[in-house]
Amino acid sequence: MLQTALGLSMAGPMVIVGVEFLRGGQPVFGVGFLALGVLALFFPSWLGRRIGGPRTWIRRRLDRRGSDDEEDETDSQSLLSRFRRD
């Protein structure tokens, strides 16, 4: 619900501007703003799926603290390889 509200709050003004451009006879800018509005509508949902939500963050934190044996292994990993987890 929060992701939908964020998407609508970002996309709403862009869609309104796009419709006004279309009504004013400037279809290139109108379609451009409508496309940006559609992208802004779905961006928060995509971002939430990509990085996970608070439950995912807590689960990752607990998994890291759960075993001390893996601490030495994660310290030896490069910073970039830590972010490549899927």
C-alpha positions in Angstrom: 0.0 0.0 0.0 2.8 2.4 0.9 4.6 1.6 -2.4 1.4 2.4 -4.3 0.9 5.7 -2.5 4.5 6.7 -3.2 4.1 5.8 -6.9 0.9 7.7 -7.2 2.4 10.8 -5.5 5.3 10.8 -7.9 3.4 9.9 -11.0 0.3 12.1 -10.5 1.9 15.4 -11.3 3.7 14.0 -14.3 0.5 12.6 -15.7 -1.4 15.9 -15.2 1.4 17.8 -17.0 1.4 15.2 -19.8 -2.4 15.5 -20.3 -2.1 19.3 -20.3 0.6 19.1 -23.0 -1.6 16.8 -25.0 -4.6 19.2 -24.7 -2.3 22.1 -25.6 -1.3 20.6 -28.9 2.2 19.4 -28.0 2.0 15.6 -28.3 5.7 14.9 -28.0 6.0 16.4 -24.6 2.6 15.0 -23.6 3.6 11.4 -24.4 7.0 12.0 -22.8 5.5 13.1 -19.5 2.9 10.3 -19.6 5.7 7.8 -20.1 7.7 9.3 -17.2 4.5 9.1 -15.1 4.1 5.4 -15.8 7.8 4.7 -14.9 7.4 6.7 -11.7 4.3 4.8 -10.8 6.0 1.4 -10.8 9.5 2.5 -9.6 8.8 2.2 -5.8 7.4 -1.3 -6.3 10.4 -2.4 -8.4 12.8 -0.9 -5.8 11.0 -2.6 -3.0 11.3 -6.0 -4.7 14.9 -5.4 -5.6 16.2 -4.5 -2.2 13.6 -6.3 -0.1 11.6 -4.9 2.7 12.2 -4.5 6.5 11.6 -8.2 7.1 14.3 -9.1 4.6 16.7 -6.7 6.2 16.1 -8.1 9.6 16.4 -11.6 8.4 19.8 -10.8 6.7 21.0 -9.1 9.9 20.1 -12.1 12.0 21.7 -14.5 9.6 25.0 -12.6 9.8 25.0 -12.6 13.6 23.8 -16.2 13.9 27.1 -17.9 13.1 30.5 -16.6 14.2 32.3 -19.1 11.9 31.1 -17.3 8.8 32.5 -13.9 10.1 36.0 -14.8 9.0 34.7 -15.9 5.6 32.7 -12.7 5.0 35.6 -10.5 6.1 37.7 -12.1 3.4 35.1 -11.4 0.7 35.4 -8.3 -1.4 33.0 -5.5 -0.9 31.5 -5.9 -4.4 30.8 -9.6 -3.9 28.8 -8.9 -0.8 26.3 -6.9 -2.9 26.0 -9.5 -5.6 23.9 -11.8 -3.5 20.5 -12.7 -5.1 
